[in-house]
């Protein structure tokens, strides 16, 4: 151990690059809301307007399937060598986090796409420091593989908004991951 400083980036540079490029190239420019980039202590969230193209699922894009909403813009980025090949953004983001226990997450709606890149240096709370409700949710997952927002709402006796907020916080802390979407959204232990 010498006196040399060792820097560890909070986020893999390739992941940020690819997430930003995806937000620009796949955005629906016919809609007026802005692309949102929010930086927190433990994560960066990038919300792009437009959702997924018809006929393309989240599983498809995670595998590298590409459907170009803005082919001319994508061609410009390709000619500038900012894009090496179409459909490689999400696989590159996954690869950038391959040596980390925490992983990026994606949330979809009909008109928006949100990717959350976790801070690889952020220290999450230990199990002994978890809030009481979080412990209940983790205990629920000890009995079953997946739970829903309604399950959490019913067991804890909280409102829908409180259950959503609790689950969202647990996702951002890297305690949970999701599967499915919309009415079929399920939560599981990470």
Secondary structure, DSSP 8 states (H G I E B T S, - for coil): --S------SS-HHHHHHHHHHHHHS--TTS-S--EEEE-SSEEEEEEET---TT--HHHHHHT----S-HHHHHHHHHTTS-SSTT-HHHHHHHHTTTSSS--EEEE-SSEEEEEEE-TT-----GGGS-HHHHHHHHHHHHSS-B-HHHHHHHHT--HHHHHHHHHHHHHTTSEEEES-GGG-EEEE-
